[in-house]
Amino acid sequence: MMRLAMSQAGSGLLRALVRRAGIPRDRILLTNWHSTDWQSLTFTGERHELTLRIAGPGSHEAATRLSDGIEDAEIPIPGYVVADIALRGHPKMEDDGSVLIEFEALTVAD
């Protein structure tokens, strides 16, 4: 198995999203991940783009739990603040019954 190099903020964000979906981790596949450093005059952080595939029975319900209200959700990551998170488009139902969800997020050091 190949492991992606991921920052603490990135791995914390992924864990928090998996928890929010409310299903076992083995039903959520990370299909795309890209993070870049970000900074302003007063903050440092990272911009993240990620795509998750939720498979199996109840994938639509899990995708709804994960995505509904995400823009206003408090997403806890130790040592970081999720300053912004949003869906990129709408969740997409695939032919095999799985659901693809794309996110953009900004995390800043606490």
C-alpha positions in Angstrom: 0.0 0.0 0.0 1.3 3.4 -0.9 1.0 6.1 1.7 0.7 9.8 0.9 2.9 12.3 2.7 0.4 14.5 4.5 0.9 17.3 7.0 -0.6 17.2 10.5 -3.2 19.7 9.5 -4.1 17.6 6.4 -4.3 14.3 8.3 -6.3 15.9 11.0 -8.8 17.3 8.5 -9.1 13.9 6.8 -9.8 12.2 10.2 -12.4 14.9 11.1 -14.2 14.4 7.8 -14.3 10.7 8.2 -15.7 11.0 11.8 -18.4 13.4 10.4 -19.5 10.9 7.8 -20.4 8.5 10.7 -19.4 5.3 8.9 -16.3 3.0 9.2 -13.1 4.4 7.7 -12.7 1.5 5.3 -15.8 2.7 3.4 -14.2 6.0 2.6 -11.5 6.2 -0.1 -9.3 9.2 -0.5 -9.0 9.5 -4.3 -7.3 12.9 -4.6 -5.3 15.1 -2.2 -3.4 18.3 -2.8 -2.1 20.7 -0.2 -0.2 24.0 -0.6 1.4 26.3 1.9 -0.6 29.5 2.5 0.1 32.6 4.5 -1.2 36.1 5.2 0.4 38.9 7.1 -0.6 37.3 10.4 -1.4 33.7 9.8 0.3 30.6 8.3 -1.5 27.5 7.1 -2.4 25.3 4.1 -4.9 25.1 1.4 -6.3 21.7 0.8 -8.2 20.1 -2.1 -9.5 16.6 -1.6 -11.9 14.1 -3.1 -13.5 11.3 -1.2 -15.4 8.3 -2.5 -17.9 6.7 -0.2 -18.9 3.2 -1.1 -21.3 0.6 0.0 -24.9 0.6 1.4 -26.0 3.9 2.8 -23.3 5.8 0.9 -25.8 8.6 -0.1 -26.9 9.1 3.5 -23.2 9.2 4.7 -22.4 11.7 1.9 -25.4 13.9 3.1 -24.2 13.7 6.7 -20.7 14.7 5.6 -21.6 17.5 3.3 -24.8 19.2 4.7 -23.9 22.4 6.5 -20.1 21.8 6.1 -19.5 25.5 5.4 -20.7 26.4 8.9 -19.4 23.3 10.8 -16.9 23.5 13.6 -14.2 21.0 12.6 -11.8 20.2 15.4 -8.2 19.6 14.6 -5.7 19.8 17.5 -3.3 22.8 16.9 -5.2 24.1 13.9 -8.3 26.0 12.9 -10.3 25.2 9.9 -10.8 28.7 8.7 -12.8 27.8 5.6 -14.2 24.7 4.1 -16.6 24.2 1.2 -17.8 21.6 -1.3 -16.6 21.9 -4.8 -19.8 21.3 -6.7 -22.3 18.8 -5.6 -21.8 15.2 -4.5 -21.8 12.9 -7.5 -23.5 9.5 -7.6 -21.4 7.0 -9.5 -22.7 4.0 -11.5 -21.5 1.6 -8.9 -23.6 3.3 -6.1 -20.6 5.1 -4.6 -20.6 8.9 -4.0 -17.8 11.3 -4.9 -17.4 14.4 -2.8 -14.9 17.2 -3.5 -13.8 19.7 -0.8 -11.6 22.8 -0.5 -10.4 23.8 2.9 -8.1 26.3 4.5 -6.4 25.4 7.8 -4.3 27.8 9.9 -2.0 27.2 12.8 -3.7 27.8 16.1 
